[in-house]
């Protein structure tokens, strides 16, 4: 239940790259890494996904979890 999680909204690219995720996000990353499949269901909000879901995905899909920016040449996918 993403709406019940307490996490900050990322406000800059620097925060995305240089800050550590909070405990709620690290726990979600552990659960996602464990899963074989991930299904995300959400209500449409003004024709798109809710802002909280976008903020959650920005937090979860950080370098080192979803992508490896240290890979030679281009970003390597980790998921």
Backbone bond lengths (Angstrom), bond angles and torsions (degrees), N, CA, C in turn:
res aa  C-N    CA-C-N  psi(-1)  N-CA   C-N-CA  omega(-1)  CA-C   N-CA-C  phi
1 X - - - 1.450 - - 1.529 107.90 -
2 X 1.305 116.53 94.82 1.466 121.87 -176.17 1.525 111.63 -61.70
3 X 1.329 116.97 -34.36 1.454 120.43 179.80 1.519 113.59 -63.11
4 X 1.321 117.52 -21.87 1.459 121.57 -179.43 1.532 112.65 -90.46
5 X 1.329 117.59 -9.25 1.461 120.93 -178.63 1.522 110.94 -80.22
6 X 1.325 115.69 148.13 1.454 121.45 177.20 1.527 107.88 -110.15
7 X 1.335 116.07 107.63 1.459 120.89 178.21 1.531 108.84 -149.13
8 X 1.334 116.78 150.63 1.460 119.55 -179.22 1.534 111.09 -79.77
9 X 1.299 115.07 157.38 1.464 121.33 174.61 1.524 107.88 -86.21
10 X 1.312 117.14 133.11 1.459 120.86 177.04 1.525 108.84 -73.93
11 X 1.303 116.53 132.00 1.459 120.39 -175.47 1.520 113.53 -113.08
12 X 1.335 117.06 -3.18 1.466 119.21 179.20 1.522 110.02 -155.80
13 X 1.312 115.09 161.17 1.465 120.32 175.90 1.523 110.23 -63.64
14 X 1.330 116.45 -34.93 1.462 120.76 178.74 1.531 110.94 -60.43
15 X 1.337 117.41 -43.10 1.464 120.49 177.08 1.527 110.69 -61.45
16 X 1.326 117.34 -40.68 1.465 122.10 -178.95 1.527 110.86 -62.38
17 X 1.336 115.78 -39.08 1.463 120.44 -177.41 1.527 113.69 -85.20
18 X 1.344 117.31 -36.05 1.459 119.45 -165.63 1.528 116.11 -108.80
19 X 1.324 119.00 -14.46 1.464 119.03 179.76 1.526 110.00 -97.52
20 X 1.305 115.00 152.84 1.465 121.05 177.41 1.527 109.40 -85.56
21 X 1.326 117.90 142.17 1.469 119.72 176.19 1.531 111.29 -65.49
22 X 1.315 115.52 148.62 1.469 120.66 177.48 1.530 109.32 -72.47
23 X 1.323 116.51 170.08 1.468 122.28 -174.67 1.531 112.81 -57.02
24 X 1.325 117.94 -41.23 1.470 120.60 -179.23 1.528 111.08 -61.75
25 X 1.315 116.96 -37.71 1.467 121.13 179.77 1.523 110.22 -73.88
26 X 1.322 117.78 -40.76 1.476 120.24 177.45 1.521 110.56 -61.34
27 X 1.325 116.83 -39.76 1.464 120.82 177.61 1.535 110.11 -63.82
28 X 1.314 117.42 -43.11 1.467 121.10 178.23 1.534 110.36 -63.16
29 X 1.323 117.34 -40.29 1.466 120.52 177.55 1.528 110.83 -61.68
30 X 1.314 117.48 -40.26 1.466 121.68 177.33 1.521 110.40 -61.59
31 X 1.329 116.48 -45.33 1.468 120.55 179.07 1.522 111.39 -63.83
32 X 1.329 117.31 -41.40 1.470 121.01 -179.79 1.522 110.20 -66.89
33 X 1.316 117.42 -42.12 1.471 121.22 179.82 1.528 110.35 -62.34
34 X 1.323 117.66 -34.66 1.461 122.85 -179.36 1.532 111.76 -71.96
35 X 1.328 117.69 -31.40 1.465 122.01 -172.39 1.527 112.22 -72.47
36 X 1.336 115.80 146.02 1.461 121.30 172.00 1.526 110.70 -82.39
37 X 1.316 116.14 -32.42 1.469 122.42 179.77 1.519 108.36 -139.84
38 X 1.311 115.77 152.30 1.455 121.25 178.90 1.522 108.71 -131.46
39 X 1.319 116.26 125.67 1.459 122.24 177.81 1.522 107.49 -117.05
40 X 1.315 116.54 127.49 1.459 121.47 179.44 1.522 107.76 -115.07
41 X 1.316 115.89 117.99 1.462 122.14 176.88 1.515 108.57 -111.29
42 X 1.309 116.28 135.49 1.458 119.34 179.94 1.523 110.02 -153.35
43 X 1.317 115.87 153.68 1.467 119.44 175.72 1.528 109.39 -79.73
44 X 1.303 116.57 150.32 1.460 118.87 173.93 1.519 108.87 -71.53
45 X 1.304 115.66 136.56 1.449 121.90 177.99 1.517 106.77 -126.66
46 X 1.323 116.01 106.51 1.463 121.60 -176.24 1.527 111.09 55.16
47 X 1.344 115.62 38.54 1.460 121.30 176.46 1.516 115.59 83.32
48 X 1.312 118.76 6.12 1.460 121.79 -177.80 1.531 109.06 -144.21
49 X 1.319 116.56 179.71 1.461 119.44 177.14 1.523 109.47 -72.25
50 X 1.325 117.58 153.93 1.460 121.03 179.78 1.538 111.95 -62.45
51 X 1.307 115.95 149.94 1.467 121.66 -178.81 1.526 111.35 -59.83
52 X 1.336 118.22 -35.87 1.468 120.40 179.02 1.527 111.27 -62.40
53 X 1.314 117.55 -36.93 1.471 120.34 177.77 1.521 110.29 -67.73
54 X 1.332 117.48 -42.34 1.470 120.19 176.93 1.527 110.71 -60.44
55 X 1.338 116.62 -44.12 1.465 120.81 179.93 1.535 110.45 -63.90
56 X 1.332 117.00 -39.58 1.462 121.71 178.11 1.531 110.47 -62.40
57 X 1.322 116.92 -46.82 1.467 120.04 -179.19 1.521 111.39 -64.56
58 X 1.338 117.67 -37.34 1.464 119.89 175.56 1.526 111.06 -61.36
59 X 1.312 116.90 -39.92 1.461 121.09 -179.98 1.530 111.30 -69.83
60 X 1.315 116.74 -45.42 1.466 121.11 -174.71 1.529 111.96 -71.60
61 X 1.305 118.00 -41.94 1.465 121.66 -171.86 1.525 112.14 -89.79
62 X 1.298 115.90 51.73 1.456 122.42 -178.61 1.526 111.64 -85.34
63 X 1.341 115.85 163.86 1.466 118.94 172.19 1.521 110.37 -56.82
64 X 1.302 116.41 140.56 1.456 121.71 -177.55 1.513 112.78 94.38
65 X 1.337 117.06 -19.01 1.461 120.62 176.34 1.528 110.47 -113.19
66 X 1.298 117.32 -55.61 1.463 120.83 -177.50 1.527 112.35 -97.46
67 X 1.320 116.46 -29.73 1.464 120.78 179.92 1.521 109.67 -136.46
68 X 1.312 115.45 152.54 1.462 121.63 176.83 1.514 107.57 -112.55
69 X 1.324 116.16 102.48 1.458 120.17 -178.37 1.521 112.46 -76.97
70 X 1.314 117.41 -11.10 1.456 120.87 179.72 1.529 111.83 -83.63
71 X 1.320 117.50 -5.95 1.466 120.99 -179.39 1.529 109.79 -64.43
72 X 1.303 116.07 143.07 1.462 121.14 -178.82 1.527 110.98 -64.96
73 X 1.313 115.86 130.92 1.471 120.69 175.17 1.510 113.63 86.57
74 X 1.306 117.97 -68.13 1.461 121.22 -175.29 1.514 109.31 -134.85
75 X 1.319 114.54 171.61 1.463 119.67 178.12 1.521 110.24 -71.98
76 X 1.315 116.45 131.76 1.462 121.33 178.15 1.523 109.08 -95.70
77 X 1.318 117.06 139.30 1.462 122.14 177.87 1.518 109.49 -77.84
78 X 1.325 116.27 135.11 1.462 121.15 177.96 1.524 112.15 -105.11
79 X 1.309 117.39 -20.76 1.473 119.85 179.34 1.507 109.61 -98.75
